[in-house]
């Protein structure tokens, strides 16, 4: 991570799903001391405030796509915000639900294309988010970003992608809620998918190292999208899509420490924090601690070993 300047961009998007509360996420991260934590680690931070996107709308009927027009507008705004921020530092997008990644990934990938570098995406999530507005059964567009940014059909009305991310440049870690069509799509597209069973059997370090080695060999840049539900709900309850069996405290910190050591990460999403569901800021504080590990903090005062 070559720059010492972080750009904080709040994206209180709360229309990618029907359960309200993610609008409060950006300010929860600020309250949990994200900027102060970065400063302690030697990083400058520029807080650009919250993107003025559409507010929550009344729930769409069951079976219909929820807040399509609002999500399209958020995607446009965040694509522009991400593309601009990449030219000035390391953007951290403070969510907001995961539909914000429709725009953030599109924007950072457009910047990478201008720089002549391949864009890679690490998706830390219980879900692969690879549905389209046509295939989603819930109608919630926070389950569609990977399909959009990899250029799949079905996103009529959305901004035209300047730089679709090649599917083989996407890696999922932490999957544990995947339906059969999604599984088929992932396999067919050649994406890397590391589910919790694989992590249980062989650990999280080896597959992550393998992916990071591919990014490095390609001369690529890496966007990390961190969903609260990547984590086990026992340590991170503030999410509306809890799935038991998620990453532990140490597994999550190891991922972040390895990402820091790689020097490949150039942008970060922190998504799906719903402070309304939190326990005295517990989840917000943990997410800030994970960001700190990504930016160089070590949980223990000991030398860590490379896993590459």
C-alpha positions in Angstrom: 0.0 0.0 0.0 2.2 2.7 -1.4 0.4 5.9 -0.3 0.2 7.4 3.2 -3.1 9.2 2.5 -6.5 7.7 3.3 -9.7 9.2 1.9 -12.8 8.4 4.0 -16.0 8.4 2.0 -19.3 7.8 3.9 -21.9 5.9 1.9 -24.9 5.5 4.1 -26.7 3.5 1.4 -29.8 1.9 3.0 -31.8 0.8 0.0 -30.0 -2.3 -1.2 -32.2 -4.3 1.1 -35.4 -3.8 3.1 -34.1 -3.8 6.6 -33.2 -0.3 7.7 -30.2 0.9 9.7 -27.1 0.9 7.5 -27.6 4.6 6.9 -26.0 5.0 10.4 -22.9 3.0 9.5 -20.5 5.7 8.3 -20.9 7.8 11.5 -20.6 4.7 13.7 -17.1 4.1 12.1 -16.2 7.7 12.7 -17.4 7.5 16.3 -15.4 4.3 16.8 -12.3 6.3 16.0 -11.3 5.2 12.5 -9.5 8.4 11.6 -7.7 8.5 14.9 -6.6 4.9 14.6 -5.2 5.5 11.1 -3.3 8.6 12.5 -1.8 6.4 15.2 -0.5 4.1 12.5 1.1 7.0 10.6 -1.6 7.5 8.0 -3.0 10.9 7.1 -6.8 10.8 6.5 -9.1 13.1 4.6 -12.7 12.7 5.5 -14.9 13.7 2.5 -18.1 13.3 4.5 -21.1 11.3 3.2 -22.1 11.0 -0.4 -25.5 12.7 -0.8 -27.3 9.7 -2.3 -31.0 8.8 -2.2 -32.6 8.1 1.1 -34.5 5.0 2.2 -37.7 4.3 0.3 -40.8 2.4 1.2 -40.3 -1.4 0.9 -41.2 -2.9 -2.5 -43.8 -5.7 -2.5 -42.4 -9.2 -2.1 -41.1 -10.6 -5.3 -40.3 -7.2 -6.8 -36.8 -5.5 -7.0 -36.5 -3.1 -4.2 -35.4 0.6 -4.8 -34.0 0.0 -8.3 -33.9 3.7 -9.3 -32.3 4.7 -6.0 -29.7 2.0 -6.3 -28.8 3.1 -9.9 -28.3 6.6 -8.7 -26.1 5.5 -5.8 -24.1 3.5 -8.3 -23.5 6.5 -10.5 -22.5 8.7 -7.5 -20.2 6.2 -6.0 -18.5 5.3 -9.3 -17.6 8.9 -9.7 -16.5 9.3 -6.1 -14.4 6.2 -6.2 -12.7 7.1 -9.5 -11.8 10.5 -8.2 -10.6 9.3 -4.8 -8.3 6.7 -6.3 -6.3 9.5 -8.0 -5.6 11.1 -4.6 -5.0 8.3 -2.1 -6.3 5.1 -0.6 -10.1 5.3 -0.4 -12.1 3.7 2.4 -15.8 3.5 1.7 -17.8 3.5 4.9 -21.2 1.7 4.4 -23.9 1.4 4.1 -25.2 -1.9 2.6 -23.2 -4.0 0.2 -25.0 -2.5 -2.8 -22.6 0.4 -2.5 -20.0 -1.9 -4.1 -21.8 -1.7 -7.4 -20.3 1.8 -7.6 -17.1 1.5 -5.6 -15.7 -1.4 -7.4 -16.8 0.0 -10.8 -14.9 3.3 -10.0 -11.7 1.8 -8.7 -11.6 -0.6 -11.7 -12.0 2.3 -14.1 -9.0 4.0 -12.4 -6.9 0.8 -12.6 -7.7 0.6 -16.3 -6.4 4.1 -16.8 -3.3 3.2 -14.9 -2.8 0.1 -17.1 -3.1 -2.3 -14.1 -5.4 -5.3 -13.8 -8.1 -4.9 -11.0 -8.6 -7.8 -8.5 -11.3 -8.0 -5.9 -11.3 -9.9 -2.6 -14.9 -10.4 -1.4 -14.9 -11.2 2.4 -18.6 -12.2 2.8 -20.9 -15.0 3.8 -22.6 -14.5 0.4 -21.2 -14.3 -3.1 -23.6 -11.4 -4.2 -23.6 -12.7 -7.8 -27.4 -12.4 -8.5 -28.8 -9.9 -11.0 -32.0 -7.8 -10.9 -33.5 -10.6 -13.0 -32.3 -13.6 -10.9 -32.7 -12.2 -7.4 -35.4 -14.0 -5.5 -35.3 -11.5 -2.6 -35.4 -8.4 -4.7 -32.6 -7.0 -2.6 -29.8 -5.4 -4.7 -27.1 -5.8 -2.1 -26.9 -9.3 -3.5 -25.9 -8.2 -7.0 -22.5 -6.3 -7.0 -20.2 -9.0 -8.2 -22.6 -9.8 -11.1 -22.6 -6.1 -12.1 -18.9 -5.4 -11.8 -17.9 -8.5 -13.8 -20.1 -7.4 -16.7 -23.0 -9.8 -16.5 -26.2 -9.1 -18.3 -29.4 -7.9 -16.6 -28.4 -4.4 -15.3 -30.4 -2.3 -17.7 -30.4 1.3 -16.6 -27.2 1.1 -14.6 -24.2 3.1 -15.6 -22.2 1.5 -18.4 -19.1 -0.1 -16.9 -15.8 1.5 -18.0 -13.7 -1.5 -16.9 -15.5 -4.8 -16.1 -13.5 -6.9 -13.7 -12.5 -10.3 -15.2 -14.3 -13.0 -13.2 -11.1 -14.9 -12.7 -9.8 -11.8 -10.8 -12.4 -12.3 -8.1 -11.8 -14.3 -4.9 -14.5 -15.0 -2.3 -13.5 -15.9 1.2 -15.9 -16.9 4.0 -18.8 -18.2 1.9 -21.4 -20.1 3.8 -24.7 -19.1 2.3 -24.7 -19.9 -1.5 -27.6 -21.2 -3.5 -27.2 -23.7 -6.3 -27.5 -21.2 -9.2 -24.8 -19.0 -7.6 -22.5 -22.0 -7.1 -22.9 -22.9 -10.7 -22.2 -19.3 -11.8 -19.0 -19.1 -9.7 -17.7 -22.3 -11.1 -18.6 -21.5 -14.7 -17.0 -18.0 -14.5 -13.7 -19.3 -13.0 -13.9 -17.3 -9.8 -12.0 -18.4 -6.7 -14.4 -19.4 -3.9 -13.1 -20.4 -0.4 -15.9 -21.4 1.8 -15.9 -22.0 5.5 -15.6 -25.7 5.2 -12.3 -25.3 3.3 -11.1 -22.9 6.0 -12.1 -25.4 8.7 -10.2 -28.1 7.0 -7.0 -26.4 5.8 -7.0 -22.9 7.3 -7.4 -19.5 5.8 -3.7 -18.5 5.2 -2.8 -20.9 2.3 -5.7 -20.1 -0.1 -5.3 -16.3 0.6 -1.6 -16.6 -0.1 -2.3 -18.3 -3.3 -4.6 -15.6 -4.5 -2.3 -12.8 -3.4 0.5 -14.4 -5.4 -1.7 -14.3 -8.5 -2.4 -10.6 -7.9 1.3 -9.9 -7.5 2.3 -11.9 -10.5 -0.2 -10.0 -12.7 1.1 -6.6 -11.5 -2.5 -6.0 -10.2 -4.1 -3.9 -7.6 -6.6 -5.2 -5.1 -9.9 -3.9 -3.8 -11.1 -5.5 -0.5 -14.8 -5.6 0.3 -15.3 -6.4 3.9 -18.9 -7.4 4.9 -19.7 -7.6 8.6 -21.3 -11.0 8.0 -17.9 -12.4 7.0 -17.4 -12.5 10.7 -19.1 -14.9 13.1 -22.2 -13.2 14.5 -21.1 -14.1 18.1 -18.4 -11.4 17.7 -20.1 -9.1 15.2 -23.9 -9.0 15.8 -24.6 -5.7 14.0 -25.7 -7.1 10.6 -29.1 -7.9 9.2 -27.9 -11.0 7.4 -26.3 -13.1 10.2 -25.1 -16.5 9.2 -23.6 -18.7 11.9 -20.1 -20.2 11.4 -18.3 -17.1 10.2 -14.6 -16.1 10.6 -13.2 -15.9 14.1 -11.4 -12.9 15.6 -8.0 -14.4 14.8 -8.9 -15.6 11.3 -10.2 -12.1 10.4 -7.1 -10.4 11.8 -4.8 -12.8 10.0 -6.4 -12.0 6.7 -5.9 -8.3 7.3 -2.3 -8.7 8.5 -1.5 -10.8 5.4 -3.2 -8.2 3.2 -1.0 -5.5 4.8 2.1 -7.5 4.3 1.3 -8.0 0.6 1.3 -4.3 -0.2 -1.3 -4.9 -2.9 -4.4 -3.4 -1.4 -5.4 0.0 -2.9 -9.0 0.4 -1.7 -11.4 -0.9 0.9 -15.2 -1.3 1.5 -16.5 -1.6 5.0 -20.2 -2.6 4.6 -23.4 -3.9 6.1 -22.8 -2.4 9.6 -26.2 -1.7 11.1 -25.6 0.1 14.4 -29.2 -0.3 15.3 -28.5 -4.0 15.9 -25.1 -3.5 17.6 -24.2 -4.1 21.3 -22.7 -0.9 22.6 -20.6 -0.4 19.5 -19.0 -3.8 19.7 -19.2 -4.5 15.9 -18.1 -1.0 14.9 -15.1 -1.2 17.1 -14.1 -4.7 15.8 -14.4 -3.5 12.2 -12.2 -0.5 13.0 -9.7 -2.9 14.6 -9.7 -5.0 11.5 -9.0 -1.9 9.4 -6.1 -1.1 11.7 -4.6 -4.5 11.0 -4.9 -3.9 7.3 -3.0 -0.6 7.8 -0.2 -2.1 9.8 -1.2 -2.7 13.4 -0.3 -6.0 15.0 -2.7 -7.6 17.5 0.2 -9.1 19.4 3.7 -7.6 20.0 5.5 -10.4 18.3 7.0 -11.0 14.9 4.6 -12.6 12.4 5.7 -15.0 9.7 5.0 -14.7 6.1 2.6 -17.3 4.7 3.6 -16.9 1.1 
